[in-house]
């Protein structure tokens, strides 16, 4: 059910963004919007029950259908659920206070593939179910010296999340998002990165509604590079 056409347009546009991402990153060949008009018990059609009124203006519908092309990174250092299937160590039980430090022992933690969350959470590419109030994640990454200064996080979070690099807080994210966002790494955390192995640690806290956490590290494409990569597909 949708209370007005503005809400319908927002949800439809978000769905089209997800379709574009699945097409560009996972090879989706087709999608179907099953309800082109309202029916007796549902009001999520693109037109009214009698098909007399288009609830989304045609020019806005066209814009939604053409929008949402995913950014193609210049380089992926750690793949999130959009770009791959990376394994993480994780726990949903309160870990020791030094859990985010590189030397902390996570050998007893479970192993799962990112992203983590509950089914039906809008925007996340879900691989491992997480339904408790808190989750802690850890893994190692390899990074080249020349990539350190350009690296950024690519994150989905629902809700509050903290990300650490080599034991230093690198990003603190409040609330929730409904699509992946590029996030700057704090300079104090960048300064800890070194060529070779580094430790990434993540905590996410959930209170109500959908939930999810997925963290990647990439070098975003510059606009001109992104255009060239899309044209070469």
N, C-alpha and C positions, 0 to 999 in steps of 0.2 A: 504494500500500500504506500502511496505517496500523497503528501498533503497538498502539493501544488506542482505546477509544471516546472518551476525553478528547481525543486528537489529532484524531479525526474530527470531534468537535463543534467544536473550535477552527477547523478549516479550513472546515467548513460555515458557521459563523457569519461568518467572514471573506468567504466567497463571497456570502452574502446581503447583506452590507454593500455589496459591489461592485455587486450587482444593483440595490439601492436607489439607489445613486449614479447608475448608468446610466439608471434610470427617471426620477429627478428632474432630472438635468442634461443627459441626452442623448436622452430620449424613448423609452427601451426599453419595448416593450409586453408582452413575455413572456420567460420563461426556463425551461429544462428541466433538471432534475437526472436524468441518464439511468440511474443505477444505484440503484434502490430496494432491491435486495438483492445480497448477494455472489454471485459466479459462480465457476467452477472455478479461475480464475487471478487473480482480483482480489478484494480484501477491503475495498473502499471503499463498499459498500452501506450503506444506513441500517438494514437488517435482515440477519440471518444467512442463510446459503445456503438453509436449510430454511424460512426466513421465520417461525421460531418465536420469535425474540428480537429486539426493537427495540434496537439498539445505542446509540441516543440516547433518553433518557427523553422521552416525549411533551411534557411541560411545558417541557423545555429546547429541544426542537425548535420548539415554538410560539413561545417567546421569541426564538429565532434568526430565525425567519421574520418577526417583527414588529419586529426591531431594525434599526439601521444607517441610519436616515434621515439624509441629509447635512445639515449645517448650511447654511442659506441666508444668505449674507453680506448685511450691510446695504448694502455697496458694494464693487465690485471695482475696484481701482486697476491691478493687473497680473494678468491671468488666467493661472492654471496650466492644466495639461491637463484638469482637472476642469471648468473653466468656459469654456474657449476655446482658440484656436490662435494663440498669440503667437510671433512670430519673434525669434530670438536670433542674435547673432554667436557662433561657437564655434570652438575649436581643440582638437585632441588632441596637439599638439606644444608643448613647453615654451615659453611666451611670455617676453617681457622681464620683468625684475623689477618693473617698474611697471605691469604689465598691468591692475591693478585701479583705477588712478588715472583720473579722468575724461579727462585730456588724452592718455592712452596711445593709440597708433594701432592700431586693430583692423580697418583697411580690408582687410587681406589674409586675414582669418578667413573661414571658411565661414558659411553661413546655414542655420538649421534651426528647426523648430517644437518647442517644449517639450511634453511631457517627453522627456528623453534617456535611453536605456538599452538593455538587451538584452531580447529577446523572452522571455516567460515569467517575468519578475521580478514577484513577487506585489505588487499594490497600486498600481502606477504606471499612469497613462494615457499610453501610449507613442506618440510621433509621429516621433521621429528616433532611428535606431540609434546607440548608442555602446557599443563593446566593448573599448576600450583601458583602460589602468590609470588614466588621468587625463583630465579634461575641464575646460576653462575657458570660461565664458560671459560675455557682456556685452550690455547693451542700455540704452536710455534709457527713462525713464517720465515721465509728466506727473502731477503731484499738485496738488491744490488746498490752499490755506493751511489751511482748516478741517478737512482730513482728516489732517494730519501727525501730530497727537498721538494719533489713534485707530488708525493703521495698524499692521498686524501681518503677518508673513510667514505663508504657507500653503505647507508644504514637504513633498516626498517626497525622502528621501536614502538611498542605499545605495552607498557607505558614507559615510566622513567628508566633511563639507562645510563650507566657509566662505563667508559671504555678506558683501559689502561694499556700502555706500551712499556714493557720492561719495568713494571712496577710504578710508573708515573701516570697520573690521571691525564688522559689525552683528549677526552670529550665527555661532557655531562649534558644529557639530553632529557628535557622535561616533557611530560605529557605523551601524546601519541601522534603518529602520522598515518596516512592511508596510502602512501607510496614511498618508494625508496628515495632517500635524499643524500646528496653529497655534503659531507661535513668536514670542516677544516680540522686538522690535527694541531693541538696546542703546541706552541714552540718549545715549551719545556720537555714535552714528550718526544718531539722530533729530534731534539738534541741527544736523546738516549739511543736512537737507532744507529745501528752499525751494519756494515756489509756482512751478510751471512745470517745466522739464526737470531731471531728476536721473539719475545713472548707477548702475545695478545691475551688480555683477560677482560671479561665483560660481565656486568651484573645488570639484570633487568627486574624491575618490581612492577607487579600488576595489582590493580584494585578491583576493577569491574569491567564487564563487557568483553570484547575480543582481546586477544593478547598475542604478542609475537616479538621476536628479536632475531635479527639477521645482520651480520656485520661483514663487510668486505673492505678491501683496501685496493685502490686503483689510481691510475694516473688518468684524469679526464682528458678527452680529446679536445683540442682547440676547435672552434667553430669550422675553420677551413678544413682541418683534418677530418672532422666528423662528416662533413658533406662529401668529401672524397671517398670515405669508407662506405657511406650509404650508396653512393653511385656505383661502387664496384660490386655490390651484392648481386 
